[in-house]
Amino acid sequence: MRLLTYVLLFCSLATFSQQDSLGVKKTPKVGLVLSGGGAKGLAHIGALKIIEESGVHIDYIGGTSMGAIIGGLYASGYTATQLDSIFRETPFDELIQDDLPRSAKSFYERDDAEKYAITLPFDKFEVSLPSGLSKGQNVYNYLERLTSHLEDVSDFSKLPIPFFCVGTDVETGETLILEKGSISKSISASGAIPTLFNPVLIDDRLITDGGVTNNYPLDELKAKGMDIIIGVDVQDSLVSRNELKSAFEILNQVNNFESIYKMRDKSKRTDVYINPDIKDFTVLSFGEGETIVKRGEDAAMKKYDKLRLIAIKQGFKQRIPQRIGLKDSIIIKNIIISGNRNYPRGYIKSRLKIPDEEKIAFQDLNYGINNLSATGNFDRIDYVLKPWEDGYNVRINVDESNNSTLLRLSLHYDDLYQTGILVNITQKRLLFGNDIASLDMIVGDNLRYNFEYYIDKGIYWSIGARSRINTFNRDINSGFLLSQSEAEDLPSLLINEFELDVFDFTNQIYAETLFRKDFKIGVGLEQKYITLETQTVADSDESSPEIETDNFTSAFGYVKLDTYDDKYFPNKGFFAEGKYNFYAFNSADEVLEFEDFSIAKGVLGMAINPWDPVAIRLSTEAGFRLGSNENLALNFALGGYGSMMINNYVPFYGYDFLSLQGDSYIKALGEIDVELFPKNHLIASYNIANVANDIFEDGEWLTLPDFTGFALGYGLETFLGPINITYSYSPETSENEWFFSLGYWF
């Protein structure tokens, strides 16, 4: 029966054949058209597997959106099986979100990313929305890596299989056929889904998803002289009213009217029409890629007999798989930069951190591009490799962002500062091309502000200025006061605890330099005005509840190494920080003759990921004071938790905030973090410490710890920042503490 089917199909093949003027039959040319559909386009891979298996030779490919990406890679030499392997290992979430690794960001950019939940353009004091949720930089980098073997090909008709893709001009609505230039840039433009990805600038035209105007380029492919068209269609179909349950679903159906109506005609004019059953999936169903690929295989198998007959007519021109050797390393001869107007070449090169005339891992090139993208100063960065002598020239084109003013927002709650709403205005290029000014206003239970101005010179010495007001109040154990020589005169001795109000006004100027993106050193000058007040211990006859007021002037130096992959829940990396302050003046000290003193402290930490989903974190820290210890305000005070404590206040589980106090301390912390589900963390902690006066002089720091604490917490990563609830217990006091925080710390 199957033999009879082949005979009948072979007879019908005459409709696919043509004869030249001499009456000699020629082999039909076969074109493949692949529609757009986001994640549903992974079905193209399954269909390609069956097309290959049938023996059909593809002479030309035309694709739109995801069809352009799959079709472009197939045309560049990859087999369907290779594409299946590639896309199974592709981290789509990271690609779509432009989730640049923390290692790609400078210290300044990390602080921003780990503080602000929402960032919006705010030029001319008008709030606007970004042109896409993602710049598409990771997508471009990924596609450029996969097509790096085509550095000499700028005409897509010269690819192993001739190819074109479809884009849409955002300004005119015109359909554009992209068939020359950079294949990685062209297919990423064709796949720039509106609102999800920024449009792509090509030859001064702003291009978005080709599916907006032509999601199935059948006629354009026929115009290339194709005799037979095989089409794979993964577009949405119209759904019934019962399935239209939201405004988004209704809007999506309305937007699909035109393309669906056009497909009724185009499907009839497609010689082999393959229509996978993908109605259960969305454009973002990348997590179900394996099932979607299988749906493509199933749909193509239904047309296997037709495909096989085409292969017979072609004479079984089997495609010979190409060996695509992706480069592991390259030698960069020159870096050629174009498109920059405000940011000089030196600034761009300092962020790329790509050396000339040295062999580097190809991945380091992408890291360099990510370093530059992480500045937020560029909407897109494109690059191509051009062979030169024994290496490559890298031609980098940057598209500078027109947004110079940003509005940033965040929300936070913790047990120390209580509620806080952060409103930030950031102005780039305020005075120079590479400077930035940022003002945080924090309203809530405690009014605060932070201002910073920074001139970024990359690996050279950068300079900056900071100003901060920080306030909070807390019920504190009366022992907090006992380190002062006049403590015996205070009525606080008659009570167990009192409410302490802290006011801190700090101003700094500093200079710092990066030895590498994770390591910096700096020096500066600081003015700090700080008061400690309480109504609880004020005498009834006194108008001032003041405990201590200081106005210090100091010089400081610092060093910092940070390779953690995450600030709040690190899985791997190292952290080291040391700071030294020399306090030379105290203009507010009217009672005692001021004696200069110094404070030094340091932290060492590491995180390892011995097996998924477990992370182990270990850290140790210490601090001490040299010279006078009469000024209480800058003593070390341990207790509580948090990522944003000021001065010398140190988190310590098992005790409430500022419970343990002295002019020196040593502390160690161990944590086991189990990520039960993605972004859900169960954390067990144990910390120990010694804290008192002069513990490094009398040897107390070498004795068994005086203070210990256990904690068990649950942490959740959200777009607002981490949410943590933690129970802690101290064996020494047999007391427990509950801590809760929501959102990024600021």
N, C-alpha and C positions, 0 to 999 in steps of 0.2 A: 504493500500500500504506500509506504514512504517513497519507494522508487517511482511509483506512478505520480506522486506529488511532485518529485523533482522534474520528471519529464514534462508535466503540464506547466510548471513554473518556468522551465527552460524555454518552452515554446512562447510563453508570454514575454520573454526577455526582449523580444523584437521591439517592444515599445521603448526600451532603454537604449537601443542601438541606433547608430547613424551610419551613413555611408558617405565617403568622400566622392569627388567627381569621377573617380575611376571605378566606383562601385565596390571598393574594398572596405569591408567593415573595420571600424576602428574601436579600440577599447574605450568604453564609456568612462568619463571622468566623474568621480564621486565626491560630492561635497557634504560636509557635516555641519549642521547648524545646532548650536547649543543655546538654550534660553537662559535668562536670569531667574533667580529664585532664592538667593541667599543660601542658607544651609541646605535647602532642598536641592540645590545644584550639585551636591555630592552624589546624587543619583546618576549624574553624568559619568562618574567613574565606573559604576557598575555597568552602565550601558556600553561604555568603551571596552570593558573586558569581553563582553559577548561579541561586539563588533570585531575585535581582534581575533577572537577564537573562531569566528566564522570565516576568517581569511580575507575580509574586505580591506582593500587598500584605500585610504582617504587621501584625496588629491588637494583639498582645500578645506579650511575650517573658518567658520564665522561664528562669533559668540558675543553675548551680552552679559555684563555683570558677572555672576559666578560662572556662567558659561564661558565668558572671556578668560577668566582665571584658569579654569580647568582646560579649556581649549588651547590657550596660549602655552601652558606648560606642556601639554601633549604635543603641540606643534613644534616645541623647542627640542623634542627628542625623548621625553619621558614616556614610558609605557604605562598602560592602565594599572598594572600591578605595582609599578613604582609609585604612581600617584596615590594608590590606595595606602601604601605603607607610609608615604609622606604625610598624608592628611590624618592618618590614625595617630601620628605622633605630634601633630600640630596643636599647640596650646591656644585654641581660638579665643578663650576669654582674655588672655594677655594681649593678643593681637588686636582684638576689637577695642579694648579699653585703653589702648596706649599706655598700659600699666608699666611704665619704665621702672626698671629695678632701682632700688635705693642707691646702689653703687654707682649709678649713672648720674646722680645728683650731687651738686656741691653741698657743703654744710648749710649755706643759706637757703638753698632750694629744698633741702630736707626739712628744715624748720618750717617752711611754708606749707609743704605737703602734709606735715604732721600736726598742723595747727588749724587749718581752714577747711571747713566742710564744703563750702560753696564758693566758687569764684566766677564772677560775671564781668564782662566788659563794661566800663563806666566812663567812656570818653565823653567830654563835654557835660559831665554829670547826668548822663542819660543811661539808664540801665538797658542793656541789650542782651540777647542770648547768643552764644557761640554758634557758628555756622554748622557745627556738628558736634556730637558727643565725643568724637575722637578725631584727631588730626589724621589718622591713618598712617602715622610714621612707622609703627611696627609692621603693618601690612606691607608697606613699601620695602622696608629693610629685608623682610622675609622673602618677598618676590625677587628682589635684586640678588639675593644670595642664591636662590634656585635657578636664576637665569644668568649667573655670572659667566657661564661658559659661552655666552653669545656676545661677548664684548665688541666683536667686530661687525655684528649684524645690526643695521639700522633700517633695512628694508625687510618688512615681515614676509614678503613673497620669497625671500631667500632663505627662510627657515627650512628645516628638514621637511616640514609640511607647511606650505603657504598659509597665511593666516591674516585675518583682520578682526577688529572688535569695534563695538559701537559705543559712542559716548553722546552726551547731550550738553549743548552749550547752555549754561545757566542763564545767561543774559538774553539770548534770542530764542531759546527753545528749539534750536536747529539740531537735527540728527547729524552726528559727525562720524565718519568712518576713519578709524585710527589704524594705519597700516605702515607708518614710518616713525622712526625715532627710537625712544627707549621702550622696549617691550614691557619692562616691569612698571614703568610709569603709566603706560597706556592701559594695561589691564587693571591696574589699581584705580585709574580714573573711571574706567568702565564699570568697576564694582563699587564706586563711591556712593553707597546707598544714602539718599537724602536724609538729613537730620542725624544719621548715624555717623557718617564720615564727612569731613570737610571736602568740598570740591577741589579738583586738582588743576593747577595752572599749566597748560601746555600751549606753547607758541602764542602766548598772550590771550588765550581763551580759557575761561573758567569752565571746567568740564565736570559733570556729575554722571551718575548712573545712566547708562544707555537705555535701561529698561523704561525710563520715563517716556521716551518717544518711540523706541523700537526694541522690543524685548525678544524678537525672533527674526533675525535679519535674513529671511528666506530669499527675497528678491535680490538683495545685494550679493548673495552667494551665487544665485543663478547667473547674475551678470558677469561673474568670473569665468563663464563658459562651462559650468558644471552641467552634466547630462542627467545625473541622478542625485537627488537630495535625500539624505538621511537626517531626520530631525529628532532631537530629544527635547521635550517640552516639560518643564517643571514649574510652570506658572500656576498661580492660584486659579481656581474655578469659582463660579458664583455659588453661594451657599443659600440655604433657605432662611426664612425669617427666624426660625427657632435657634439658629446658630449665630444670629446677630445680636449679641448680648451686651455690647458696649459701644460707646461712641467711636472708639478706635476701630472696632470691627466693621462698623457701618462705613466709616471714612475709607477704610482699606478696600471695601467692596466697591464703593463709588469710584475710587481711583483706578480700579482694575477693569471697569466697564469697557473702555476703549480697546485695551490690549486683548481682552477676552473675546470681544466681538471680532477683532481682526483675526484672531487665531482660528475662528470657525472657517474662514476662507483659506488661511495659510495651511492649516492641517490637511485640508483636502488636496492642496497642491504640493504636499510633501510626499515623495514616493514611498519612503518607509518612515512612518510616523510612530515614534516611541513616546508614550505618555505614562510615566511611572505613577503609581498610586502613592501620592505624598500628601494627601489632604489632612493627615493627622499631625503634620509638622508645620513649623513656622520658619521664617527666614533666619531665626536665631537658634534653631534646634541642633547646633553643632554637637552637643553631647550625645545625640542619637545617630551620629554619623554612620556607624556600622550598619544599622537597620536601613538607613536611607540608601546607602550603596547597594544593599541587597535588593531593595525595591527597584533600583535601576536595572540590576541584572535580571530580575523576574520579568520586567516589562520588555526588555530587549529579547529575552528568550522566546517570547510570543511571536517575534518577527524573525526568528532564526532562519526559517526556511527561505524567506525573501533575501536575507543577508547572504546566506550561503549561495544562492543563485547568482547574486551580483558578483561574489568572489569567483564563481566559475567563469562568468563572462569576462572578468578581468584577467583570467588566467592565473589565479591564485598568486598575485603579486604580494607575497608575504612581506610585512614590514620587518626590516632587520633592526633589532633594538640597538640603539646607540649606547656606547659607554660614556656616561656623563660623569666626568671627574670633577666634583666640586672642590674648589681650592681650600686646602687647610691653612695655607700661609701664603703671603705675597710680600714682595718688596715694593715699598712706596718710594718712587723716584721724586715726584713733585706733587704738591697739592695746589690745585688751581681753583680759586674761589670766585664766584660771580653772584650777582643779585643783591649783595650787601650795600646798604646805603648809610645806615646809622652806626652799624657795628663794624669796627675796623678789622682788617685781616688778622692782626695780632691777637685781638680778642677771640676771634673764631678759632684760630689755631691753638690758642691756649686751652680752649674748652675741648677741642677734638683730642688733644694729647696723642696725636699720631706722629711718630718721628719720621723724618725723611731719611732715605738711604738705609733703612733698616728692615729686616725681615720680621714681619709681625703675623700673628694668627689672624685669619680672616675675621674671626669673631671679634677681634679687637677693633677692627674697622667699624663694625656695627656698634660696638660699645662707644666708640668715639662719636658717631652720629647721634647716639642716644644721649651722650653727655651734652652735646650741643642742643638737642631738642629739649632736654630737661630744663633749660634756662627759661622756657616759655616765651622767648623773644622771637620765635620763628614759627610760622604756620606750617611750614613743610620744608624738609631738607632732602634734596635729591642728589644722588651721586652716580657716576658711571666710571668704570675702569677702562683705561685705554693703554694697550701695551706700549711700552717705551723701553728700548734697550733690553736690559735683563730684568725689568720689573714693570711697574704700571704707574701711569699718572692717574691721580684721582681728581676728577672734575666734579666739584661740589657746587650746586646751585641752591642758594637759600632764598626762601620767600619770607621776608621779614613781616612780623605781625604789625598791623596798623593800630592795634590796641595798646595804648601807652598808660591808660588808667584802668585800674581794676577795683571792683567792689568785692570784698570777701567777708563771709559770715561764718560764725560758728556758735555752738551752744554747749554749755558745760555745767555739770553739777558735781560737787564733791563735799565731803564733810568739813573741810577747812574753809574754803572760800564760798561755799554754798552755791547759789545759782549765779550764772554769769552768761551774758549775751555779748559776743564779740562782733564789733563792726569795724572793718579795716578798709582803709583807702591806701592803695599802693600806686605810686607814680613812677614809671620808668622814664629814663632819659630826661630827668628834671633839669639838670645843669650840663651833663655830659652824656655822650652816647652810651656809656656803660655804667651809669649810676642808677640807683633805685632808692626811693624814699617810701617809708611805710609807717602808717600811724594806726595803732590798735586803740580803740575805745571800748572798755569793758564796763557794762552797766549790770547791776544786779544787787546782791546783798553787800558786795564790797566794790566800790568804785575804783577802777584801776586804769592805767594807760601805759602803752609802750610805743616809743618812737625810735626809728632807726634810719640812718642814712648811710649808704654803703657805695663806695666806688670800687667796682670789681675789676681787678687786673689779673685774675687767674693765678698763674704760677708766680707772678711778680707780687711785690708788696701792695696789698690792697689797704685802703684806709676807710675808717668808718666812725660814726658817732652814735651813741645810744642815750636814751633818757627813759626813766621808768618811775612810775609811782605805784606802789603795791601796799595794800592795806588788808588787814583781817583782824578778827578778834576771836579769842578762844578761852575757855575755862582751863586754867593751868594750875597744876599742883604748886603749893606754896614753896616747895623746895627749889623751884626755879630761881627764887630770889637769893638763896642762901650763899651764893658764890660771891656776892658783894661784901666788901669789908664792913659796910654799915648796915648789913642785913639785920643785926640785932636790934636796931632802932625802929624797924618797921613793924607796924601792927599786924602785918601778914602772918607773923608767928602765931597769932591767936586763931587763925583759920586754916582749914585744910587746903582750900583752893580759892582762886580769884579769877576774875575775868581780865584778860590781858588784851589791850589794843595795840597793834603794831602798825606803825606808819614808816614806810621806807621810800625815800626819794633819792635815786641814784642816777648819776650822769657819767658817761665814759667817752673818751676818745681813744682810738686804738689803731694799730697797724698789724696786719697778719699776712702770712704767706703760706701757700700750699706746696709741700714737697711732692705730694701726689694727692689725688682727689680725696683720699681718706685720712690724710695726715696734715695737720697745720700747727703752726706756732704763732704766737702773737705777744705784743707788749702794749701797754697803755697807761693812761692816767685816769683816776677815778675820784669823784666827789660823792660822798654818801651822807645824807642827812637821815637819821633814824631816831624815832622816839618810841619808847615803851610807856604806856599809860594804863592806869586802872582806877576806876572809881571805888573799887572794893577796899583798897588800902589807904585811900586818901583820908587825912584827918578832917574832921568836920569844919575846922577853922580855915583850912587851906582851900584856896581857889583852884589850885592845880592838882590834878590826880597823877602827875608825872612821876615815873620811876627813874627814867634815864633819858637824856637827850644827847646825841652825839652828832658832830658834823666833821666827818673824817675826810682827809685828803691822802690818797695813797697812789703808789705806783704798783703795777702788777705785770705779771708774765704768765703765759699759759701754753700748754701743749696738749693736743688732742688727737687720738687715733680712733676711728670708728668704722669698722667693717661689718657691723651688724646688718642683717638683711631686713630687719624691721625694728622700729624703735620700741614698740609696746610688747610684741610677742616674737622676739628674735629666735630663729632656729639655728643660725650659725653665724660665726664671725667673732671678732675681738673688739674690745673697747678699753681704752686707756685714756685717762685725763689727769692732768696735774695743774695746779694753780698756786701761785705764790703772791701774796699781797704784803707790801711794806707800808704801814700806816705812819706817816710822818707828822701829821697835824690833827688836832681836834679842837676846832675853834669854839665848840659849845661847852667844853670842859672848864667851867669857871670855879669849881670847888677844889679839884685836885690838880696838882701840877702834872701836865700831860707827859707821859713817857712813851716814846715810840715803841712799836711792837710789830711783829710779823705773824701772819697766819699762812700755813701751808696745808694743803690737803690733796689727796690723790685717790683715784679709783682704778681698779683693774677688773675686767670681766671677760667672760667667754661664753659662747653658746655652741653646743654641738647637737647634731641630729643623728644619734647612733642608729636609729631605725624609725621608720614612719609608723605611727604619727607622733613619736616621742621626741621632745627636745629637753636637754639638760642645760641649765644655766648656773654658772658659778661666778661669784664676784667677791671682792674684798676691797675695803677702803679704810683710810685712816686720815686723821688730821691732828694738827697740834699748833700751839701758840708759843711764840718766843717773845719774852719781854713782859711788859705790864699785863696783868690780868684783871684790872679794875673795871674795864668796860664790859658790862654784861651783854650788850646787844649783839656782839659778834661771837659769843661763845657757841660751842656746838650743842645742839639740842636734838635728841633722837626721839622718834615716836611717830606713829601714823603711817601714811603711805602716800604715794603720788609721784608724778614725773615733772613737777614744776615748782619745787620748793625754793625759796629765796635764801640768800645769805648762807648760813651754816646750819640750817635746819635739815635733818637727815631722816628719811623714812626708816621705820623699824617696827616690824610686826610684833604684836603682843602688848604694845603700850600705846596709849593715846598720844596725840601730837605734842611735841615739846616736853615730854615727860622726864627724859633723862638728860642731864645737863652737866657740862664741864668744859675745860679749856683744851681737852684732847680726847680722842676716842679712836677705837679700832673696831671694825665690824666685818662680818663675813655673812654671805647669803647664798643658799643653795635652793634651786627650784627645779621641779619636774613638771613639764607642760605636756599634757596629752591632748592633741587636737581630735576630740571625739568625732566631730563632723567638720566639714570645711568651715573655718572661721569661728568654731566653737572650742574653747579651751578650758580644760580642767587643770588647775595649777595647785600643786602642793609646795609649800615653802617652809624653810627653817632658817632663822638667823640668830646670830650670837654677837655679843658686843661687850666691851669694857669702855666705860666713859666716866671720867672724873677729872680732877685737876692734876696735871703733871704725871700722867700715867707712864709716859716714856722716860721720865727721869727716875722714878722710884721702882721701875720694873713691873708695874701693875699690868702692863699690856701683855706680858708673857704668862700671866697666871690664867687659871681656868676662867671662862667668861662669867661675869657677874649677872648678865642679863641675856635671856634667851626668849625666843618666841616662835610659835608655830602658826601657820596660816593655811587655809584651804579656800580657794577662790574659783569663781567661774567667770570667764571672760568671753565676750562676743565682739567680733569685728563688724562694725557697721559704717555706713557712709558718713555718719556724724562723728565717728571715731570709736574708740573702745568703750564697751560697757562692762564694768567689773563689780562684782559683789564678793566680798571677802570676809571670812570669819577668822579671827586670830585669837590666840590664847597664850598667856604667860605662865609658866610653871612657878615662877618666883612669887607672883601675887595671887595666883589661882583665879585671875580675872580674865574676862574675854572682851574683845572689841569687834564690832561689826563696822566694816567700811564699804561705802558705795560710791561709785563715780560713773558719770555718763559723759561721753564726748571727749574730743581732743583736749589736752591740757594746755592752758595758756595763762 
